[in-house]
Amino acid sequence: MSTFFIILSAILVAVGRNLIRQRKIEAHQKTMIAAAVSVVLFFIIYISRTVFIGNTAFGGPDDLKNYYTVFLVFHIILATTGAFFGVITIHAGLKNNLARHRKIGPVTSIIWFFTAITGVAVYLLLYVFYKGGETTSVFKAILGI
C-alpha cells in the first residue's frame, strides 16, 4: 500500500511540473500539495509498518546481498535528501518566496523521481523478484523483546 503512495506522489510531481510550465499556477499548487500529502501518507504507513511489524531482510541470493545493500543505502540517502529539499521547496512556495522555489523546485522534483524509482525497485527486490527474508520488529532488533 505504501508503494502506491510513493508512485502517486511521483506522478503528481510530474503533473505539477507540467502545469507550471503551462502557467497554470493554482492547479500547480493544488497538485503539488496533493503530492506532498501522498508522501506524508506513504511515510506514515512506512513508519507504522516498520515500528509494528518490522523490517524485512533481503531474501535474494547471497551474491546479490551486498549490491542490494548499497542500492538500499543509495535509496535512503535520496529519500532523505528529497524529503529535506521537498520541505524547503514547499515552504518557499507557500511563503511566496518564488525566487527560491523556482531555483530548487526542479532539482527537488528530479531527486524525488529517483527516490520513487529506487523505492519501487527496493519493493520489487524485497517482495516480487525474491521472497522476502526474515522480518524483525524494531522492538526486537533494538530491545531484544
N, CA and C atoms as an extended XYZ file, in Angstrom:
435
Properties=species:S:1:pos:R:3:atomname:S:1:resname:S:1:resid:I:1 pbc="F F F"
N         0.820       -1.200        0.000 N   MET     1
C         0.000        0.000        0.000 CA  MET     1
C         0.859        1.257        0.000 C   MET     1
N         1.945        1.252        0.773 N   SER     2
C         2.782        2.450        0.825 CA  SER     2
C         3.422        2.732       -0.531 C   SER     2
N         3.743        1.684       -1.279 N   THR     3
C         4.354        1.866       -2.600 CA  THR     3
C         3.408        2.619       -3.529 C   THR     3
N         2.118        2.379       -3.405 N   PHE     4
C         1.133        3.112       -4.203 CA  PHE     4
C         1.279        4.613       -3.996 C   PHE     4
N         1.433        5.029       -2.737 N   PHE     5
C         1.514        6.456       -2.443 CA  PHE     5
C         2.810        7.085       -2.942 C   PHE     5
N         3.884        6.335       -2.960 N   ILE     6
C         5.135        6.887       -3.468 CA  ILE     6
C         5.050        7.046       -4.985 C   ILE     6
N         4.426        6.075       -5.656 N   ILE     7
C         4.225        6.189       -7.108 CA  ILE     7
C         3.284        7.355       -7.406 C   ILE     7
N         2.206        7.453       -6.639 N   LEU     8
C         1.259        8.557       -6.821 CA  LEU     8
C         1.950        9.903       -6.638 C   LEU     8
N         2.807       10.014       -5.642 N   SER     9
C         3.497       11.285       -5.408 CA  SER     9
C         4.370       11.659       -6.603 C   SER     9
N         5.076       10.697       -7.175 N   ALA    10
C         5.928       10.980       -8.336 CA  ALA    10
C         5.087       11.398       -9.541 C   ALA    10
N         3.963       10.741       -9.745 N   ILE    11
C         3.075       11.114      -10.852 CA  ILE    11
C         2.553       12.532      -10.639 C   ILE    11
N         2.141       12.839       -9.415 N   LEU    12
C         1.627       14.181       -9.121 CA  LEU    12
C         2.707       15.248       -9.285 C   LEU    12
N         3.936       14.951       -8.900 N   VAL    13
C         5.030       15.905       -9.104 CA  VAL    13
C         5.237       16.143      -10.603 C   VAL    13
N         5.184       15.087      -11.399 N   ALA    14
C         5.331       15.245      -12.853 CA  ALA    14
C         4.199       16.093      -13.429 C   ALA    14
N         2.980       15.835      -12.977 N   VAL    15
C         1.834       16.626      -13.433 CA  VAL    15
C         2.003       18.080      -12.996 C   VAL    15
N         2.437       18.281      -11.748 N   GLY    16
C         2.645       19.635      -11.238 CA  GLY    16
C         3.694       20.400      -12.021 C   GLY    16
N         4.775       19.728      -12.381 N   ARG    17
C         5.808       20.379      -13.215 CA  ARG    17
C         5.237       20.794      -14.553 C   ARG    17
N         4.443       19.933      -15.135 N   ASN    18
C         3.830       20.247      -16.426 CA  ASN    18
C         2.858       21.424      -16.295 C   ASN    18
N         2.105       21.449      -15.232 N   LEU    19
C         1.141       22.543      -15.026 CA  LEU    19
C         1.840       23.896      -14.882 C   LEU    19
N         2.947       23.945      -14.176 N   ILE    20
C         3.632       25.225      -14.002 CA  ILE    20
C         4.268       25.674      -15.313 C   ILE    20
N         4.687       24.743      -16.124 N   ARG    21
C         5.206       25.107      -17.460 CA  ARG    21
C         4.119       25.757      -18.312 C   ARG    21
N         2.881       25.336      -18.066 N   GLN    22
C         1.735       25.907      -18.788 CA  GLN    22
C         1.195       27.167      -18.109 C   GLN    22
N         1.875       27.599      -17.029 N   ARG    23
C         1.486       28.793      -16.261 CA  ARG    23
C         0.147       28.625      -15.551 C   ARG    23
N        -0.235       27.403      -15.255 N   LYS    24
C        -1.459       27.122      -14.505 CA  LYS    24
C        -1.082       27.046      -13.024 C   LYS    24
N        -0.914       28.210      -12.425 N   ILE    25
C        -0.325       28.315      -11.090 CA  ILE    25
C        -1.200       27.672      -10.024 C   ILE    25
N        -2.480       27.961      -10.032 N   GLU    26
C        -3.367       27.405       -8.995 CA  GLU    26
C        -3.435       25.878       -9.085 C   GLU    26
N        -3.533       25.356      -10.301 N   ALA    27
C        -3.562       23.901      -10.482 CA  ALA    27
C        -2.225       23.284      -10.037 C   ALA    27
N        -1.126       23.983      -10.330 N   HIS    28
C         0.202       23.531       -9.895 CA  HIS    28
C         0.249       23.440       -8.376 C   HIS    28
N        -0.213       24.474       -7.704 N   GLN    29
C        -0.192       24.499       -6.237 CA  GLN    29
C        -0.996       23.340       -5.655 C   GLN    29
N        -2.196       23.151       -6.152 N   LYS    30
C        -3.053       22.074       -5.634 CA  LYS    30
C        -2.446       20.695       -5.893 C   LYS    30
N        -1.865       20.522       -7.070 N   THR    31
C        -1.271       19.235       -7.423 CA  THR    31
C        -0.051       18.940       -6.554 C   THR    31
N         0.758       19.957       -6.323 N   MET    32
C         1.954       19.750       -5.506 CA  MET    32
C         1.599       19.514       -4.038 C   MET    32
N         0.552       20.146       -3.552 N   ILE    33
C         0.078       19.858       -2.189 CA  ILE    33
C        -0.415       18.413       -2.122 C   ILE    33
N        -1.133       17.978       -3.150 N   ALA    34
C        -1.590       16.583       -3.191 CA  ALA    34
C        -0.396       15.626       -3.213 C   ALA    34
N         0.663       15.989       -3.934 N   ALA    35
C         1.878       15.163       -3.952 CA  ALA    35
C         2.492       15.094       -2.557 C   ALA    35
N         2.527       16.228       -1.866 N   ALA    36
C         3.080       16.259       -0.509 CA  ALA    36
C         2.243       15.413        0.444 C   ALA    36
N         0.929       15.494        0.322 N   VAL    37
C         0.043       14.672        1.157 CA  VAL    37
C         0.294       13.193        0.876 C   VAL    37
N         0.472       12.857       -0.388 N   SER    38
C         0.759       11.472       -0.762 CA  SER    38
C         2.055       10.980       -0.121 C   SER    38
N         3.067       11.839       -0.111 N   VAL    39
C         4.343       11.473        0.506 CA  VAL    39
C         4.169       11.276        2.011 C   VAL    39
N         3.410       12.160        2.638 N   VAL    40
C         3.183       12.036        4.086 CA  VAL    40
C         2.430       10.739        4.389 C   VAL    40
N         1.429       10.405        3.576 N   LEU    41
C         0.705        9.143        3.775 CA  LEU    41
C         1.645        7.949        3.621 C   LEU    41
N         2.504        8.005        2.599 N   PHE    42
C         3.499        6.950        2.433 CA  PHE    42
C         4.328        6.815        3.699 C   PHE    42
N         4.837        7.943        4.191 N   PHE    43
C         5.733        7.931        5.349 CA  PHE    43
C         5.035        7.384        6.588 C   PHE    43
N         3.773        7.763        6.803 N   ILE    44
C         3.018        7.257        7.958 CA  ILE    44
C         2.857        5.741        7.865 C   ILE    44
N         2.489        5.259        6.690 N   ILE    45
C         2.312        3.810        6.500 CA  ILE    45
C         3.645        3.092        6.669 C   ILE    45
N         4.696        3.635        6.072 N   TYR    46
C         6.015        3.014        6.148 CA  TYR    46
C         6.519        2.944        7.590 C   TYR    46
N         6.447        4.054        8.300 N   ILE    47
C         6.921        4.084        9.688 CA  ILE    47
C         6.065        3.162       10.565 C   ILE    47
N         4.753        3.179       10.368 N   SER    48
C         3.867        2.306       11.148 CA  SER    48
C         4.222        0.844       10.924 C   SER    48
N         4.434        0.476        9.680 N   ARG    49
C         4.796       -0.908        9.366 CA  ARG    49
C         6.144       -1.256        9.990 C   ARG    49
N         7.093       -0.331        9.895 N   THR    50
C         8.419       -0.578       10.438 CA  THR    50
C         8.370       -0.767       11.951 C   THR    50
N         7.600        0.076       12.626 N   VAL    51
C         7.535        0.008       14.085 CA  VAL    51
C         6.760       -1.222       14.550 C   VAL    51
N         5.599       -1.461       13.962 N   PHE    52
C         4.723       -2.512       14.469 CA  PHE    52
C         4.963       -3.891       13.871 C   PHE    52
N         5.425       -3.955       12.643 N   ILE    53
C         5.661       -5.257       12.002 CA  ILE    53
C         7.156       -5.528       11.892 C   ILE    53
N         7.892       -4.543       11.417 N   GLY    54
C         9.344       -4.675       11.336 CA  GLY    54
C         9.877       -4.475        9.942 C   GLY    54
N        11.177       -4.642        9.831 N   ASN    55
C        11.867       -4.546        8.552 CA  ASN    55
C        12.078       -5.933        7.984 C   ASN    55
N        11.960       -6.034        6.682 N   THR    56
C        12.166       -7.307        6.005 CA  THR    56
C        13.561       -7.328        5.410 C   THR    56
N        14.304       -8.358        5.712 N   ALA    57
C        15.654       -8.524        5.170 CA  ALA    57
C        15.563       -8.976        3.714 C   ALA    57
N        16.608       -8.692        2.952 N   PHE    58
C        16.694       -9.142        1.567 CA  PHE    58
C        16.732      -10.659        1.546 C   PHE    58
N        15.847      -11.259        0.757 N   GLY    59
C        15.756      -12.708        0.705 CA  GLY    59
C        16.314      -13.307       -0.560 C   GLY    59
N        16.947      -12.478       -1.376 N   GLY    60
C        17.510      -12.969       -2.627 CA  GLY    60
C        18.822      -13.693       -2.419 C   GLY    60
N        19.469      -14.033       -3.512 N   PRO    61
C        20.737      -14.780       -3.444 CA  PRO    61
C        21.808      -14.004       -2.660 C   PRO    61
N        22.623      -14.748       -1.939 N   ASP    62
C        23.685      -14.141       -1.124 CA  ASP    62
C        24.645      -13.300       -1.959 C   ASP    62
N        24.910      -13.721       -3.196 N   ASP    63
C        25.863      -12.965       -4.013 CA  ASP    63
C        25.304      -11.606       -4.459 C   ASP    63
N        24.000      -11.368       -4.275 N   LEU    64
C        23.400      -10.060       -4.595 CA  LEU    64
C        23.169       -9.198       -3.358 C   LEU    64
N        23.342       -9.773       -2.185 N   LYS    65
C        23.027       -9.069       -0.938 CA  LYS    65
C        23.811       -7.771       -0.784 C   LYS    65
N        25.112       -7.792       -1.090 N   ASN    66
C        25.916       -6.575       -0.966 CA  ASN    66
C        25.459       -5.498       -1.950 C   ASN    66
N        25.119       -5.903       -3.174 N   TYR    67
C        24.626       -4.942       -4.175 CA  TYR    67
C        23.291       -4.338       -3.719 C   TYR    67
N        22.441       -5.195       -3.191 N   TYR    68
C        21.152       -4.713       -2.674 CA  TYR    68
C        21.366       -3.705       -1.546 C   TYR    68
N        22.270       -4.008       -0.643 N   THR    69
C        22.529       -3.120        0.497 CA  THR    69
C        23.034       -1.762        0.024 C   THR    69
N        23.963       -1.734       -0.916 N   VAL    70
C        24.466       -0.468       -1.469 CA  VAL    70
C        23.321        0.291       -2.129 C   VAL    70
N        22.488       -0.412       -2.889 N   PHE    71
C        21.341        0.207       -3.554 CA  PHE    71
C        20.367        0.774       -2.524 C   PHE    71
N        20.114        0.029       -1.457 N   LEU    72
C        19.213        0.479       -0.400 CA  LEU    72
C        19.759        1.729        0.280 C   LEU    72
N        21.045        1.756        0.572 N   VAL    73
C        21.655        2.940        1.187 CA  VAL    73
C        21.532        4.136        0.246 C   VAL    73
N        21.763        3.930       -1.043 N   PHE    74
C        21.591        4.988       -2.039 CA  PHE    74
C        20.158        5.504       -2.012 C   PHE    74
N        19.190        4.600       -1.961 N   HIS    75
C        17.778        4.999       -1.902 CA  HIS    75
C        17.489        5.799       -0.628 C   HIS    75
N        18.004        5.365        0.490 N   ILE    76
C        17.765        6.065        1.761 CA  ILE    76
C        18.357        7.477        1.713 C   ILE    76
N        19.549        7.607        1.148 N   ILE    77
C        20.153        8.937        1.008 CA  ILE    77
C        19.316        9.815        0.095 C   ILE    77
N        18.870        9.261       -1.025 N   LEU    78
C        17.994       10.015       -1.936 CA  LEU    78
C        16.701       10.438       -1.236 C   LEU    78
N        16.078        9.513       -0.515 N   ALA    79
C        14.810        9.804        0.157 CA  ALA    79
C        14.986       10.891        1.216 C   ALA    79
N        16.052       10.817        1.967 N   THR    80
C        16.305       11.822        2.995 CA  THR    80
C        16.570       13.181        2.365 C   THR    80
N        17.382       13.195        1.322 N   THR    81
C        17.673       14.441        0.613 CA  THR    81
C        16.407       14.993       -0.031 C   THR    81
N        15.632       14.113       -0.662 N   GLY    82
C        14.382       14.536       -1.301 CA  GLY    82
C        13.393       15.104       -0.307 C   GLY    82
N        13.292       14.488        0.856 N   ALA    83
C        12.380       14.995        1.889 CA  ALA    83
C        12.835       16.363        2.381 C   ALA    83
N        14.128       16.519        2.621 N   PHE    84
C        14.679       17.793        3.079 CA  PHE    84
C        14.402       18.894        2.058 C   PHE    84
N        14.754       18.633        0.803 N   PHE    85
C        14.514       19.628       -0.246 CA  PHE    85
C        13.016       19.846       -0.473 C   PHE    85
N        12.234       18.781       -0.327 N   GLY    86
C        10.785       18.908       -0.500 CA  GLY    86
C        10.174       19.874        0.491 C   GLY    86
N        10.564       19.753        1.751 N   VAL    87
C        10.043       20.661        2.781 CA  VAL    87
C        10.447       22.097        2.466 C   VAL    87
N        11.698       22.301        2.097 N   ILE    88
C        12.177       23.654        1.770 CA  ILE    88
C        11.441       24.209        0.546 C   ILE    88
N        11.263       23.381       -0.466 N   THR    89
C        10.593       23.815       -1.696 CA  THR    89
C         9.137       24.178       -1.436 C   THR    89
N         8.438       23.317       -0.713 N   ILE    90
C         7.028       23.594       -0.410 CA  ILE    90
C         6.909       24.841        0.466 C   ILE    90
N         7.765       24.951        1.457 N   HIS    91
C         7.743       26.124        2.335 CA  HIS    91
C         7.976       27.401        1.528 C   HIS    91
N         8.951       27.387        0.641 N   ALA    92
C         9.229       28.563       -0.189 CA  ALA    92
C         8.024       28.912       -1.059 C   ALA    92
N         7.386       27.902       -1.625 N   GLY    93
C         6.203       28.154       -2.451 CA  GLY    93
C         5.051       28.727       -1.651 C   GLY    93
N         4.808       28.144       -0.478 N   LEU    94
C         3.695       28.619        0.360 CA  LEU    94
C         3.947       30.019        0.915 C   LEU    94
N         5.215       30.370        1.138 N   LYS    95
C         5.559       31.702        1.653 CA  LYS    95
C         5.772       32.711        0.523 C   LYS    95
N         5.490       32.272       -0.698 N   ASN    96
C         5.604       33.123       -1.890 CA  ASN    96
C         7.041       33.586       -2.136 C   ASN    96
N         8.003       32.810       -1.688 N   ASN    97
C         9.408       33.076       -1.981 CA  ASN    97
C         9.703       32.388       -3.316 C   ASN    97
N         9.204       32.995       -4.373 N   LEU    98
C         9.219       32.335       -5.675 CA  LEU    98
C        10.614       32.206       -6.270 C   LEU    98
N        11.514       33.129       -5.959 N   ALA    99
C        12.882       33.006       -6.475 CA  ALA    99
C        13.511       31.714       -5.968 C   ALA    99
N        13.381       31.459       -4.678 N   ARG   100
C        13.937       30.230       -4.093 CA  ARG   100
C        13.175       29.005       -4.600 C   ARG   100
N        11.859       29.108       -4.642 N   HIS   101
C        11.020       28.000       -5.083 CA  HIS   101
C        11.369       27.591       -6.518 C   HIS   101
N        11.521       28.567       -7.398 N   ARG   102
C        11.858       28.279       -8.799 CA  ARG   102
C        13.255       27.702       -8.944 C   ARG   102
N        14.148       28.131       -8.056 N   LYS   103
C        15.533       27.669       -8.129 CA  LYS   103
C        15.668       26.213       -7.701 C   LYS   103
N        15.042       25.841       -6.576 N   ILE   104
C        15.249       24.477       -6.064 CA  ILE   104
C        14.144       23.499       -6.447 C   ILE   104
N        13.009       24.007       -6.896 N   GLY   105
C        11.896       23.118       -7.265 CA  GLY   105
C        12.258       22.072       -8.304 C   GLY   105
N        12.875       22.479       -9.415 N   PRO   106
C        13.234       21.470      -10.427 CA  PRO   106
C        14.227       20.424       -9.897 C   PRO   106
N        15.180       20.857       -9.085 N   VAL   107
C        16.147       19.915       -8.507 CA  VAL   107
C        15.425       18.946       -7.573 C   VAL   107
N        14.535       19.497       -6.745 N   THR   108
C        13.776       18.667       -5.811 CA  THR   108
C        12.971       17.609       -6.556 C   THR   108
N        12.327       18.012       -7.635 N   SER   109
C        11.489       17.050       -8.361 CA  SER   109
C        12.333       15.933       -8.983 C   SER   109
N        13.494       16.258       -9.491 N   ILE   110
C        14.359       15.221      -10.067 CA  ILE   110
C        14.815       14.249       -8.982 C   ILE   110
N        15.220       14.805       -7.834 N   ILE   111
C        15.614       13.935       -6.709 CA  ILE   111
C        14.444       13.041       -6.333 C   ILE   111
N        13.221       13.612       -6.311 N   TRP   112
C        12.063       12.812       -5.910 CA  TRP   112
C        11.734       11.729       -6.931 C   TRP   112
N        11.897       12.017       -8.221 N   PHE   113
C        11.653       10.975       -9.228 CA  PHE   113
C        12.592        9.788       -8.994 C   PHE   113
N        13.862       10.073       -8.750 N   PHE   114
C        14.812        8.991       -8.499 CA  PHE   114
C        14.514        8.277       -7.188 C   PHE   114
N        14.044        9.019       -6.201 N   THR   115
C        13.654        8.395       -4.936 CA  THR   115
C        12.512        7.412       -5.167 C   THR   115
N        11.512        7.850       -5.908 N   ALA   116
C        10.359        6.987       -6.177 CA  ALA   116
C        10.768        5.750       -6.981 C   ALA   116
N        11.588        5.947       -7.992 N   ILE   117
C        12.024        4.826       -8.832 CA  ILE   117
C        12.827        3.820       -8.011 C   ILE   117
N        13.767        4.318       -7.206 N   THR   118
C        14.569        3.391       -6.402 CA  THR   118
C        13.731        2.752       -5.300 C   THR   118
N        12.733        3.472       -4.785 N   GLY   119
C        11.832        2.904       -3.782 CA  GLY   119
C        11.015        1.745       -4.345 C   GLY   119
N        10.529        1.923       -5.549 N   VAL   120
C         9.787        0.839       -6.203 CA  VAL   120
C        10.724       -0.340       -6.473 C   VAL   120
N        11.947       -0.053       -6.875 N   ALA   121
C        12.918       -1.127       -7.113 CA  ALA   121
C        13.205       -1.908       -5.826 C   ALA   121
N        13.343       -1.209       -4.712 N   VAL   122
C        13.551       -1.884       -3.423 CA  VAL   122
C        12.357       -2.791       -3.129 C   VAL   122
N        11.153       -2.273       -3.319 N   TYR   123
C         9.943       -3.080       -3.095 CA  TYR   123
C         9.962       -4.335       -3.975 C   TYR   123
N        10.267       -4.161       -5.252 N   LEU   124
C        10.287       -5.298       -6.172 CA  LEU   124
C        11.336       -6.334       -5.756 C   LEU   124
N        12.506       -5.855       -5.340 N   LEU   125
C        13.563       -6.774       -4.912 CA  LEU   125
C        13.199       -7.511       -3.627 C   LEU   125
N        12.469       -6.846       -2.741 N   LEU   126
C        12.109       -7.473       -1.463 CA  LEU   126
C        10.912       -8.412       -1.557 C   LEU   126
N         9.942       -8.069       -2.397 N   TYR   127
C         8.664       -8.791       -2.338 CA  TYR   127
C         8.213       -9.440       -3.640 C   TYR   127
N         8.774       -9.039       -4.775 N   VAL   128
C         8.291       -9.570       -6.048 CA  VAL   128
C         9.320      -10.498       -6.695 C   VAL   128
N        10.527       -9.983       -6.919 N   PHE   129
C        11.546      -10.780       -7.604 CA  PHE   129
C        12.081      -11.904       -6.720 C   PHE   129
N        12.163      -11.645       -5.421 N   TYR   130
C        12.655      -12.632       -4.465 CA  TYR   130
C        11.701      -12.696       -3.286 C   TYR   130
N        11.690      -13.854       -2.649 N   LYS   131
C        10.896      -13.996       -1.435 CA  LYS   131
C        11.593      -13.195       -0.337 C   LYS   131
N        10.823      -12.387        0.384 N   GLY   132
C        11.399      -11.581        1.454 CA  GLY   132
C        12.068      -12.439        2.504 C   GLY   132
N        13.117      -11.892        3.082 N   GLY   133
C        13.813      -12.594        4.155 CA  GLY   133
C        13.059      -12.424        5.465 C   GLY   133
N        13.782      -12.626        6.555 N   GLU   134
C        13.180      -12.536        7.881 CA  GLU   134
C        12.722      -11.108        8.153 C   GLU   134
N        11.568      -10.987        8.805 N   THR   135
C        11.061       -9.691        9.237 CA  THR   135
C        11.291       -9.581       10.736 C   THR   135
N        12.014       -8.534       11.114 N   THR   136
C        12.348       -8.323       12.514 CA  THR   136
C        11.761       -7.013       12.975 C   THR   136
N        11.021       -7.049       14.076 N   SER   137
C        10.421       -5.819       14.588 CA  SER   137
C        11.494       -4.911       15.163 C   SER   137
N        11.203       -3.628       15.173 N   VAL   138
C        12.122       -2.649       15.737 CA  VAL   138
C        12.370       -2.954       17.208 C   VAL   138
N        11.321       -3.320       17.922 N   PHE   139
C        11.453       -3.619       19.348 CA  PHE   139
C        12.400       -4.795       19.570 C   PHE   139
N        12.271       -5.830       18.739 N   LYS   140
C        13.141       -6.993       18.881 CA  LYS   140
C        14.571       -6.651       18.487 C   LYS   140
N        14.715       -5.897       17.411 N   ALA   141
C        16.055       -5.550       16.944 CA  ALA   141
C        16.797       -4.667       17.944 C   ALA   141
N        16.101       -3.723       18.535 N   ILE   142
C        16.744       -2.766       19.444 CA  ILE   142
C        16.763       -3.261       20.887 C   ILE   142
N        15.627       -3.737       21.344 N   LEU   143
C        15.494       -4.072       22.765 CA  LEU   143
C        15.608       -5.562       23.063 C   LEU   143
N        15.570       -6.386       22.019 N   GLY   144
C        15.599       -7.826       22.232 CA  GLY   144
C        14.276       -8.383       22.713 C   GLY   144
N        13.196       -7.603       22.581 N   ILE   145
C        11.863       -8.024       23.044 CA  ILE   145
C        11.166       -8.810       21.967 C   ILE   145
